[in-house]
């Protein structure tokens, strides 16, 4: 590497360091995000979900249901409203997430083997709460339904052991693979930190070209005979090295200290991240080449970086998006990275499957850098 290349790199590093706002964002933004998300999602699931029971029957049969609800995992009975409207008011005010209404004549209908219905209400305005509440309630209702079915068979003269064997003849065994505890922190924490990291990287890269061509120093650089290729190549090398130095402590803390799952080795993940950093930089550089000034370029970067995580399909399946978006989202490197990151961290399906994700990032980088070269040359002329 020539002395001139090293001088250009050192110059760019000094510029990045002197920009206090950019320096603090690059140094502390993703790390603070990682600790924040770890603190928020440290629990494997939501427990002590506020539950209320309206017992309109007040019989021994209804008290059995009340007892099972009190003993249910992750549910916490905190209120016993006397009527439906009182329950509705508490749910509207956010005091209750799960409501159980046991109807009048419940015990009589059960004794006479009549169809009866217990109303289960779940506040679905918060989907995280609603999902955990639904799982907790489902476990209780399965138990109650099974016991009621067995009692019905016994009342018809069947031997208790035979009744239980008949009713439970088919046993559904549920297994969670790759994240068996359904730990939300495993799924979301590191991805959210990497999302913050990619936003910082995209915004930083979005001033790569306009940060030079938009100031008078560009004329001095041209005057001393430094070619655009050499200048921007060396600037880009420093940017990408900086991006990777930012992500190293994130991975050390996530995998080394907090033991988040990593199905593949750290080598493949680090190389995949490097390709993503290059693709991100190429995208930011492309936006920088078409902007009129640094402010506009930063705005372009934010417009791409902020929604890209949602569009990547990590938190919401791409297949559930509108059809016109299902193809568009794959032009962004964030989609390829976060989809591939999920496979590498949880499943490690092998190179034959993952090769397309690696190559996609390489192709995106080549296309964006090529377009940047053409646009910069055209605008200079």
Residue pairs with C-beta under 8 A, 6 or more apart in sequence:
4 226
4 230
5 230
5 234
8 226
8 230
8 231
8 234
8 235
9 234
9 235
9 237
9 238
12 234
12 235
12 238
12 239
13 238
13 242
15 211
16 22
16 23
16 26
16 204
16 238
16 239
16 242
17 23
22 204
25 200
25 203
25 204
26 200
26 204
26 242
26 246
27 246
29 196
29 197
29 200
30 193
30 194
30 196
30 197
30 200
30 246
30 247
30 250
31 249
31 250
31 253
33 192
33 193
33 196
33 197
34 189
34 190
34 193
34 250
34 253
34 254
37 188
37 189
37 192
37 193
38 185
38 189
38 258
41 184
41 185
41 188
41 189
42 185
43 184
43 185
44 181
44 182
44 183
44 184
44 185
45 74
45 132
45 135
45 182
45 183
45 184
46 74
46 128
46 129
46 132
46 133
47 73
47 74
47 76
48 74
48 75
48 76
49 74
49 75
49 76
49 97
49 98
49 129
49 132
49 133
49 136
50 76
50 78
50 79
50 95
50 96
50 97
50 98
51 69
51 75
51 76
51 77
51 78
51 96
51 97
51 98
51 99
51 100
52 77
52 78
52 79
52 80
52 81
52 87
52 90
52 91
52 96
52 98
52 99
52 100
53 65
53 66
53 69
53 77
53 79
53 80
53 81
53 99
53 100
53 101
53 102
54 80
54 81
54 82
54 83
54 84
54 86
54 87
54 99
54 100
54 101
54 102
55 62
55 63
55 66
55 80
55 102
56 83
56 101
56 102
56 103
56 104
56 106
57 102
57 103
57 104
57 105
57 106
57 107
59 106
59 107
60 107
61 106
61 107
61 110
61 111
62 102
62 106
62 107
65 100
65 102
65 118
65 144
66 77
66 102
68 140
68 143
68 144
69 75
69 77
69 100
69 140
70 77
72 136
72 137
72 139
72 140
73 136
73 139
74 132
74 133
74 135
74 136
75 98
75 133
75 136
75 137
75 140
78 95
78 96
79 90
79 95
79 96
81 87
81 90
84 101
87 96
87 99
87 101
87 121
88 99
90 96
90 99
91 97
91 99
91 121
91 123
94 123
96 123
97 122
97 123
97 126
97 129
97 130
97 133
98 120
98 121
98 122
98 123
98 133
98 136
98 137
99 119
99 120
99 121
99 122
100 118
100 119
100 120
100 121
101 118
101 119
101 121
102 118
103 116
103 117
103 118
103 119
105 116
106 116
106 118
108 114
109 115
109 116
110 116
110 148
113 152
113 155
120 137
120 141
122 130
122 133
122 134
122 137
123 129
123 130
123 133
124 130
128 184
146 167
146 168
149 167
150 160
150 163
150 164
150 167
153 162
153 163
153 166
153 167
154 160
154 163
158 166
176 182
178 263
178 346
178 347
179 186
179 187
179 261
179 346
185 260
186 260
186 261
188 315
189 254
189 260
190 250
190 254
190 260
190 345
191 309
191 314
191 338
191 341
191 342
193 250
193 254
194 247
194 250
194 338
194 341
195 309
195 338
197 243
197 246
197 247
197 250
198 276
198 280
198 305
198 308
198 309
198 334
198 337
199 302
199 305
199 306
200 246
201 243
201 246
201 277
201 280
201 281
201 284
202 280
202 283
202 284
202 301
202 304
202 305
203 284
203 298
203 301
203 302
203 305
204 239
204 242
204 243
204 284
205 239
205 280
205 281
205 282
205 283
205 284
205 285
205 288
205 301
206 284
206 285
206 287
206 288
206 291
206 297
206 298
206 300
206 301
207 288
207 294
207 297
207 298
208 232
208 235
208 236
208 239
208 281
208 284
208 285
208 288
209 232
209 285
209 288
209 289
209 297
209 372
209 376
210 288
210 289
210 291
210 292
210 293
210 294
210 296
210 297
211 288
211 294
212 218
212 221
212 231
212 232
212 235
213 376
213 379
213 380
214 293
214 294
221 231
228 376
228 377
228 380
229 373
232 285
236 281
236 285
239 281
240 274
240 277
240 278
240 281
243 277
243 280
243 281
244 273
244 274
244 277
247 273
247 277
251 266
251 269
251 270
254 260
255 262
255 266
260 345
261 345
261 346
262 269
262 344
262 345
263 344
263 345
263 346
263 347
263 348
264 344
264 345
264 348
268 344
268 354
269 341
269 344
269 345
271 358
272 337
272 340
272 341
272 344
272 354
272 357
272 358
272 361
273 337
275 358
275 361
275 362
275 365
276 333
276 336
276 337
276 361
278 361
278 365
279 333
279 336
279 337
279 361
279 362
279 364
279 365
279 368
280 333
280 334
281 365
282 364
282 365
282 366
282 367
282 368
282 369
282 372
283 304
283 332
283 333
283 364
283 368
284 301
285 368
285 369
285 372
286 368
286 369
286 371
286 372
286 375
287 297
287 300
287 301
287 304
288 297
288 372
289 371
289 372
289 375
289 376
289 379
290 300
290 375
291 297
291 300
304 332
308 332
308 334
308 335
309 315
309 334
309 338
310 316
311 321
311 325
311 329
311 332
311 334
311 335
312 329
312 332
312 334
312 335
312 337
312 338
312 339
313 321
313 329
313 335
313 338
313 339
314 338
314 339
314 341
314 342
318 325
318 326
318 329
318 335
319 326
321 329
329 335
330 336
330 360
331 364
333 360
333 361
333 364
333 365
336 357
336 360
336 361
336 364
337 357
337 361
339 357
340 354
340 357
340 358
343 349
343 353
343 354
343 357
344 354
